[in-house]
Amino acid sequence: MKLAIVIEIRLWELDKNLELTTKDIFDILCQEYQLNADSIETALSCKCPFALTGFLKELENSELTEYLDC
């Protein structure tokens, strides 16, 4: 999924900032890409940005709409 790749690139950019926690990065990614952080956190049982990218890669395009904040 193209969105997952774009988010993964952004994740690595944010991960270079030592002041950000993984939870901060998760929240930033969800906000920047209009993802519903609460729904994704529930599905993952955590706020891990690395799990987020893996989760998005596994989703079918039709399933993605369930996790958008639009």
A tleap script that builds the chain and sets N, CA, C and O, in Angstrom:
source leaprc.protein.ff14SB
mol = sequence {
  NMET LYS LEU ALA ILE VAL ILE GLU ILE ARG
  LEU TRP GLU LEU ASP LYS ASN LEU GLU LEU
  THR THR LYS ASP ILE PHE ASP ILE LEU CYS
  GLN GLU TYR GLN LEU ASN ALA ASP SER ILE
  GLU THR ALA LEU SER CYS LYS CYS PRO PHE
  ALA LEU THR GLY PHE LEU LYS GLU LEU GLU
  ASN SER GLU LEU THR GLU TYR LEU ASP CCYS
}
set mol.1.N position { 0.850 -1.175 0.000 }
set mol.1.CA position { 0.000 0.000 0.000 }
set mol.1.C position { 0.899 1.243 0.000 }
set mol.1.O position { 1.832 1.355 0.796 }
set mol.2.N position { 0.602 2.144 -0.888 }
set mol.2.CA position { 1.421 3.337 -1.068 }
set mol.2.C position { 1.445 4.229 0.178 }
set mol.2.O position { 2.495 4.758 0.541 }
set mol.3.N position { 0.310 4.393 0.822 }
set mol.3.CA position { 0.235 5.231 2.013 }
set mol.3.C position { 1.164 4.700 3.103 }
set mol.3.O position { 1.833 5.482 3.778 }
set mol.4.N position { 1.211 3.409 3.275 }
set mol.4.CA position { 2.068 2.815 4.305 }
set mol.4.C position { 3.535 3.132 4.046 }
set mol.4.O position { 4.291 3.368 4.988 }
set mol.5.N position { 3.936 3.141 2.806 }
set mol.5.CA position { 5.330 3.443 2.463 }
set mol.5.C position { 5.646 4.900 2.754 }
set mol.5.O position { 6.705 5.209 3.301 }
set mol.6.N position { 4.746 5.790 2.396 }
set mol.6.CA position { 4.937 7.221 2.663 }
set mol.6.C position { 5.022 7.468 4.167 }
set mol.6.O position { 5.871 8.231 4.628 }
set mol.7.N position { 4.146 6.827 4.923 }
set mol.7.CA position { 4.154 6.980 6.373 }
set mol.7.C position { 5.432 6.398 6.970 }
set mol.7.O position { 5.991 6.959 7.912 }
set mol.8.N position { 5.891 5.285 6.428 }
set mol.8.CA position { 7.116 4.680 6.939 }
set mol.8.C position { 8.323 5.595 6.722 }
set mol.8.O position { 9.195 5.687 7.586 }
set mol.9.N position { 8.376 6.261 5.588 }
set mol.9.CA position { 9.460 7.217 5.331 }
set mol.9.C position { 9.397 8.358 6.337 }
set mol.9.O position { 10.421 8.766 6.884 }
set mol.10.N position { 8.210 8.867 6.578 }
set mol.10.CA position { 8.038 9.949 7.545 }
set mol.10.C position { 8.394 9.475 8.955 }
set mol.10.O position { 8.971 10.226 9.741 }
set mol.11.N position { 8.049 8.237 9.266 }
set mol.11.CA position { 8.387 7.662 10.567 }
set mol.11.C position { 9.891 7.708 10.804 }
set mol.11.O position { 10.334 8.101 11.883 }
set mol.12.N position { 10.670 7.316 9.820 }
set mol.12.CA position { 12.124 7.310 9.983 }
set mol.12.C position { 12.669 8.729 10.123 }
set mol.12.O position { 13.661 8.947 10.818 }
set mol.13.N position { 12.022 9.698 9.466 }
set mol.13.CA position { 12.430 11.097 9.639 }
set mol.13.C position { 12.177 11.550 11.071 }
set mol.13.O position { 13.036 12.170 11.697 }
set mol.14.N position { 10.994 11.236 11.581 }
set mol.14.CA position { 10.636 11.641 12.940 }
set mol.14.C position { 11.453 10.897 13.992 }
set mol.14.O position { 11.759 11.445 15.051 }
set mol.15.N position { 11.800 9.661 13.697 }
set mol.15.CA position { 12.535 8.843 14.653 }
set mol.15.C position { 13.942 9.381 14.919 }
set mol.15.O position { 14.559 9.034 15.926 }
set mol.16.N position { 14.440 10.213 14.034 }
set mol.16.CA position { 15.763 10.820 14.226 }
set mol.16.C position { 15.747 11.875 15.326 }
set mol.16.O position { 16.790 12.213 15.884 }
set mol.17.N position { 14.563 12.393 15.634 }
set mol.17.CA position { 14.420 13.409 16.678 }
set mol.17.C position { 14.387 12.703 18.031 }
set mol.17.O position { 13.388 12.077 18.385 }
set mol.18.N position { 15.457 12.804 18.769 }
set mol.18.CA position { 15.583 12.087 20.034 }
set mol.18.C position { 14.636 12.589 21.113 }
set mol.18.O position { 14.454 11.925 22.133 }
set mol.19.N position { 14.035 13.749 20.902 }
set mol.19.CA position { 13.115 14.299 21.891 }
set mol.19.C position { 11.711 13.696 21.789 }
set mol.19.O position { 10.910 13.829 22.714 }
set mol.20.N position { 11.417 13.040 20.678 }
set mol.20.CA position { 10.093 12.457 20.472 }
set mol.20.C position { 10.048 11.020 20.975 }
set mol.20.O position { 10.956 10.232 20.712 }
set mol.21.N position { 8.992 10.689 21.694 }
set mol.21.CA position { 8.779 9.300 22.098 }
set mol.21.C position { 8.056 8.575 20.970 }
set mol.21.O position { 7.559 9.208 20.039 }
set mol.22.N position { 7.997 7.260 21.053 }
set mol.22.CA position { 7.274 6.508 20.023 }
set mol.22.C position { 5.789 6.876 20.038 }
set mol.22.O position { 5.144 6.906 18.990 }
set mol.23.N position { 5.252 7.153 21.222 }
set mol.23.CA position { 3.844 7.571 21.298 }
set mol.23.C position { 3.648 8.922 20.624 }
set mol.23.O position { 2.642 9.134 19.946 }
set mol.24.N position { 4.596 9.835 20.800 }
set mol.24.CA position { 4.524 11.134 20.118 }
set mol.24.C position { 4.531 10.935 18.603 }
set mol.24.O position { 3.742 11.547 17.883 }
set mol.25.N position { 5.416 10.089 18.138 }
set mol.25.CA position { 5.536 9.840 16.694 }
set mol.25.C position { 4.246 9.227 16.157 }
set mol.25.O position { 3.775 9.609 15.086 }
set mol.26.N position { 3.678 8.283 16.892 }
set mol.26.CA position { 2.406 7.667 16.504 }
set mol.26.C position { 1.329 8.739 16.334 }
set mol.26.O position { 0.623 8.770 15.326 }
set mol.27.N position { 1.215 9.617 17.335 }
set mol.27.CA position { 0.207 10.682 17.288 }
set mol.27.C position { 0.460 11.643 16.128 }
set mol.27.O position { -0.481 12.056 15.449 }
set mol.28.N position { 1.714 11.997 15.898 }
set mol.28.CA position { 2.058 12.906 14.800 }
set mol.28.C position { 1.690 12.281 13.458 }
set mol.28.O position { 1.089 12.938 12.608 }
set mol.29.N position { 2.044 11.027 13.270 }
set mol.29.CA position { 1.738 10.350 12.007 }
set mol.29.C position { 0.234 10.278 11.768 }
set mol.29.O position { -0.241 10.543 10.664 }
set mol.30.N position { -0.505 9.922 12.805 }
set mol.30.CA position { -1.961 9.841 12.656 }
set mol.30.C position { -2.555 11.203 12.319 }
set mol.30.O position { -3.458 11.307 11.490 }
set mol.31.N position { -2.045 12.239 12.961 }
set mol.31.CA position { -2.547 13.586 12.692 }
set mol.31.C position { -2.185 14.039 11.278 }
set mol.31.O position { -3.040 14.541 10.548 }
set mol.32.N position { -0.928 13.864 10.892 }
set mol.32.CA position { -0.473 14.321 9.573 }
set mol.32.C position { -1.184 13.616 8.424 }
set mol.32.O position { -1.431 14.219 7.379 }
set mol.33.N position { -1.512 12.349 8.613 }
set mol.33.CA position { -2.114 11.568 7.524 }
set mol.33.C position { -3.599 11.302 7.743 }
set mol.33.O position { -4.184 10.427 7.103 }
set mol.34.N position { -4.200 12.062 8.650 }
set mol.34.CA position { -5.631 12.017 8.936 }
set mol.34.C position { -6.122 10.604 9.221 }
set mol.34.O position { -7.131 10.154 8.677 }
set mol.35.N position { -5.380 9.912 10.093 }
set mol.35.CA position { -5.755 8.579 10.525 }
set mol.35.C position { -6.428 8.676 11.882 }
set mol.35.O position { -6.070 9.527 12.697 }
set mol.36.N position { -7.387 7.820 12.126 }
set mol.36.CA position { -8.084 7.810 13.403 }
set mol.36.C position { -7.223 7.069 14.428 }
set mol.36.O position { -7.220 5.839 14.478 }
set mol.37.N position { -6.507 7.821 15.228 }
set mol.37.CA position { -5.551 7.258 16.183 }
set mol.37.C position { -6.230 6.323 17.176 }
set mol.37.O position { -5.668 5.284 17.522 }
set mol.38.N position { -7.420 6.670 17.638 }
set mol.38.CA position { -8.109 5.837 18.623 }
set mol.38.C position { -8.462 4.467 18.051 }
set mol.38.O position { -8.260 3.448 18.712 }
set mol.39.N position { -8.985 4.436 16.832 }
set mol.39.CA position { -9.349 3.160 16.203 }
set mol.39.C position { -8.118 2.295 15.952 }
set mol.39.O position { -8.146 1.080 16.151 }
set mol.40.N position { -7.047 2.932 15.516 }
set mol.40.CA position { -5.824 2.179 15.232 }
set mol.40.C position { -5.197 1.683 16.528 }
set mol.40.O position { -4.724 0.549 16.599 }
set mol.41.N position { -5.193 2.530 17.552 }
set mol.41.CA position { -4.655 2.108 18.840 }
set mol.41.C position { -5.437 0.911 19.386 }
set mol.41.O position { -4.850 -0.019 19.939 }
set mol.42.N position { -6.746 0.938 19.230 }
set mol.42.CA position { -7.578 -0.183 19.673 }
set mol.42.C position { -7.234 -1.450 18.896 }
set mol.42.O position { -7.109 -2.526 19.481 }
set mol.43.N position { -7.082 -1.323 17.581 }
set mol.43.CA position { -6.756 -2.484 16.749 }
set mol.43.C position { -5.381 -3.056 17.075 }
set mol.43.O position { -5.186 -4.271 17.042 }
set mol.44.N position { -4.431 -2.181 17.390 }
set mol.44.CA position { -3.061 -2.613 17.658 }
set mol.44.C position { -2.814 -2.930 19.135 }
set mol.44.O position { -1.871 -3.650 19.466 }
set mol.45.N position { -3.646 -2.402 20.009 }
set mol.45.CA position { -3.462 -2.484 21.462 }
set mol.45.C position { -2.190 -1.761 21.921 }
set mol.45.O position { -1.609 -2.100 22.951 }
set mol.46.N position { -1.774 -0.771 21.148 }
set mol.46.CA position { -0.598 0.021 21.517 }
set mol.46.C position { -0.530 1.263 20.633 }
set mol.46.O position { -1.280 1.402 19.667 }
set mol.47.N position { 0.396 2.167 20.991 }
set mol.47.CA position { 0.644 3.368 20.193 }
set mol.47.C position { 2.063 3.299 19.646 }
set mol.47.O position { 2.898 4.150 19.949 }
set mol.48.N position { 2.322 2.289 18.848 }
set mol.48.CA position { 3.656 2.076 18.298 }
set mol.48.C position { 3.659 2.448 16.810 }
set mol.48.O position { 2.929 1.843 16.025 }
set mol.49.N position { 4.465 3.425 16.417 }
set mol.49.CA position { 4.479 3.828 15.014 }
set mol.49.C position { 5.019 2.734 14.080 }
set mol.49.O position { 4.661 2.685 12.903 }
set mol.50.N position { 5.868 1.876 14.605 }
set mol.50.CA position { 6.403 0.789 13.790 }
set mol.50.C position { 5.318 -0.262 13.523 }
set mol.50.O position { 5.228 -0.809 12.424 }
set mol.51.N position { 4.505 -0.533 14.537 }
set mol.51.CA position { 3.363 -1.428 14.367 }
set mol.51.C position { 2.336 -0.797 13.425 }
set mol.51.O position { 1.683 -1.495 12.649 }
set mol.52.N position { 2.199 0.517 13.499 }
set mol.52.CA position { 1.274 1.239 12.626 }
set mol.52.C position { 1.594 0.995 11.158 }
set mol.52.O position { 0.701 0.699 10.365 }
set mol.53.N position { 2.860 1.118 10.797 }
set mol.53.CA position { 3.214 0.937 9.383 }
set mol.53.C position { 2.986 -0.502 8.944 }
set mol.53.O position { 2.518 -0.742 7.832 }
set mol.54.N position { 3.307 -1.449 9.794 }
set mol.54.CA position { 3.047 -2.855 9.463 }
set mol.54.C position { 1.564 -3.124 9.318 }
set mol.54.O position { 1.140 -3.847 8.417 }
set mol.55.N position { 0.776 -2.539 10.210 }
set mol.55.CA position { -0.676 -2.689 10.176 }
set mol.55.C position { -1.245 -2.139 8.867 }
set mol.55.O position { -2.076 -2.785 8.229 }
set mol.56.N position { -0.801 -0.961 8.475 }
set mol.56.CA position { -1.301 -0.343 7.246 }
set mol.56.C position { -0.906 -1.142 6.008 }
set mol.56.O position { -1.666 -1.207 5.042 }
set mol.57.N position { 0.273 -1.746 6.031 }
set mol.57.CA position { 0.712 -2.566 4.895 }
set mol.57.C position { -0.173 -3.794 4.715 }
set mol.57.O position { -0.335 -4.286 3.598 }
set mol.58.N position { -0.742 -4.287 5.801 }
set mol.58.CA position { -1.575 -5.488 5.750 }
set mol.58.C position { -3.026 -5.201 5.353 }
set mol.58.O position { -3.755 -6.108 4.952 }
set mol.59.N position { -3.435 -3.949 5.465 }
set mol.59.CA position { -4.821 -3.596 5.143 }
set mol.59.C position { -5.080 -3.615 3.641 }
set mol.59.O position { -4.214 -3.260 2.841 }
set mol.60.N position { -6.255 -4.026 3.286 }
set mol.60.CA position { -6.732 -3.880 1.915 }
set mol.60.C position { -7.187 -2.425 1.754 }
set mol.60.O position { -7.553 -1.778 2.735 }
set mol.61.N position { -7.165 -1.919 0.539 }
set mol.61.CA position { -7.579 -0.532 0.304 }
set mol.61.C position { -8.981 -0.253 0.848 }
set mol.61.O position { -9.235 0.821 1.392 }
set mol.62.N position { -9.875 -1.205 0.703 }
set mol.62.CA position { -11.246 -1.008 1.167 }
set mol.62.C position { -11.321 -0.936 2.700 }
set mol.62.O position { -12.225 -0.302 3.244 }
set mol.63.N position { -10.386 -1.578 3.389 }
set mol.63.CA position { -10.376 -1.555 4.850 }
set mol.63.C position { -9.802 -0.254 5.406 }
set mol.63.O position { -10.107 0.116 6.540 }
set mol.64.N position { -8.995 0.429 4.643 }
set mol.64.CA position { -8.339 1.651 5.097 }
set mol.64.C position { -9.337 2.717 5.509 }
set mol.64.O position { -9.088 3.458 6.460 }
set mol.65.N position { -10.458 2.808 4.813 }
set mol.65.CA position { -11.448 3.855 5.114 }
set mol.65.C position { -11.959 3.776 6.548 }
set mol.65.O position { -12.390 4.785 7.106 }
set mol.66.N position { -11.918 2.586 7.152 }
set mol.66.CA position { -12.351 2.425 8.546 }
set mol.66.C position { -11.427 3.189 9.500 }
set mol.66.O position { -11.829 3.530 10.612 }
set mol.67.N position { -10.217 3.452 9.077 }
set mol.67.CA position { -9.215 4.065 9.957 }
set mol.67.C position { -8.853 5.482 9.573 }
set mol.67.O position { -7.909 6.053 10.119 }
set mol.68.N position { -9.594 6.059 8.637 }
set mol.68.CA position { -9.360 7.450 8.253 }
set mol.68.C position { -10.221 8.354 9.123 }
set mol.68.O position { -11.313 7.979 9.550 }
set mol.69.N position { -9.715 9.531 9.371 }
set mol.69.CA position { -10.395 10.509 10.229 }
set mol.69.C position { -11.098 11.570 9.390 }
set mol.69.O position { -11.191 12.727 9.798 }
set mol.70.N position { -11.581 11.184 8.243 }
set mol.70.CA position { -12.211 12.158 7.341 }
set mol.70.C position { -13.711 12.102 7.462 }
set mol.70.O position { -14.413 12.849 6.780 }
savepdb mol mol.pdb
quit
